[in-house]
Amino acid sequence: MSNVFIAFQKNEETRSIIEAILADNPNATVDDQPGMVRIDAPNTMTIKRETVEEVMGRRFNLQELHINLITLTGHIDETDDEFTLSWKH
């Protein structure tokens, strides 16, 4: 089993995104550092547009993730509604 991860700049906008990721990925863990937040999850992690919108209280285009994205690892599967990182064997 391998972890996937995503890291964001640490700021007000990413706080809601991180909260949404943790709500939808209960096995995820957070590494909160001074300038960034890294989220790891075993095998797969899904970021759902609908959950981010609920937490932010506004419409959210998943492409907005890239504004504050530092790095990620895993295979990317992206639609208008979900952004998934996984390891496909």
C-alpha positions as CSV (number, residue, x, y, z in Angstrom):
1,M,0.0,0.0,0.0
2,S,1.4,3.4,-1.0
3,N,0.3,6.9,0.1
4,V,-0.9,9.6,-2.3
5,F,-0.4,13.2,-1.1
6,I,-1.2,16.7,-2.0
7,A,0.4,19.9,-0.5
8,F,-1.1,23.4,-0.5
9,Q,0.2,26.8,0.5
10,K,-1.1,27.6,4.0
11,N,-3.6,30.4,3.8
12,E,-7.3,31.3,4.4
13,E,-8.5,30.0,1.0
14,T,-6.9,26.5,1.4
15,R,-8.3,26.1,4.9
16,S,-11.7,25.3,3.5
17,I,-10.2,23.0,0.8
18,I,-8.3,21.1,3.5
19,E,-11.4,20.8,5.7
20,A,-13.4,19.4,2.8
21,I,-10.6,16.9,1.9
22,L,-10.5,15.6,5.4
23,A,-14.3,15.3,5.6
24,D,-14.4,13.1,2.4
25,N,-11.2,11.1,3.2
26,P,-11.4,9.8,6.8
27,N,-8.1,7.9,6.5
28,A,-6.2,11.1,5.5
29,T,-3.6,12.6,7.8
30,V,-2.4,16.2,7.9
31,D,1.2,17.5,8.2
32,D,0.7,21.2,9.1
33,Q,3.9,23.1,8.5
34,P,4.6,26.9,8.7
35,G,4.2,27.6,5.0
36,M,2.3,24.6,3.7
37,V,-0.2,21.8,4.6
38,R,0.4,18.3,3.3
39,I,-2.4,15.7,3.3
40,D,-1.5,12.0,2.9
41,A,-3.9,9.2,2.3
42,P,-3.4,5.5,1.7
43,N,-3.9,4.5,-2.0
44,T,-6.5,7.1,-3.0
45,M,-7.8,10.6,-2.1
46,T,-10.8,12.4,-3.7
47,I,-11.5,16.1,-3.5
48,K,-15.2,16.7,-4.2
49,R,-16.4,20.0,-5.6
50,E,-19.7,19.8,-3.7
51,T,-18.0,19.3,-0.3
52,V,-15.6,22.2,-0.9
53,E,-18.5,24.4,-1.9
54,E,-20.4,23.5,1.3
55,V,-17.4,24.3,3.5
56,M,-16.5,27.6,1.6
57,G,-20.1,28.7,1.2
58,R,-19.6,29.6,-2.5
59,R,-19.3,28.0,-5.9
60,F,-16.0,26.4,-6.5
61,N,-14.3,25.3,-9.7
62,L,-11.9,22.4,-9.0
63,Q,-9.4,24.2,-11.3
64,E,-9.0,26.7,-8.5
65,L,-7.0,24.0,-6.6
66,H,-4.0,24.8,-8.8
67,I,-3.7,28.4,-7.5
68,N,-2.4,27.3,-4.1
69,L,-1.1,23.8,-5.1
70,I,2.6,23.1,-4.3
71,T,2.9,19.5,-5.2
72,L,1.1,16.1,-5.4
73,T,1.8,12.5,-6.0
74,G,-0.3,9.8,-7.6
75,H,-2.2,9.3,-10.8
76,I,-4.7,12.1,-11.4
77,D,-8.3,11.5,-12.5
78,E,-10.1,14.9,-12.8
79,T,-13.7,15.8,-13.7
80,D,-15.7,18.9,-13.1
81,D,-17.0,17.3,-9.8
82,E,-14.0,15.3,-8.5
83,F,-10.2,15.4,-8.4
84,T,-8.8,12.0,-7.4
85,L,-5.3,10.9,-6.7
86,S,-4.6,7.2,-6.7
87,W,-2.0,4.5,-7.3
88,K,-3.3,2.2,-10.0
89,H,-1.5,-1.2,-10.0
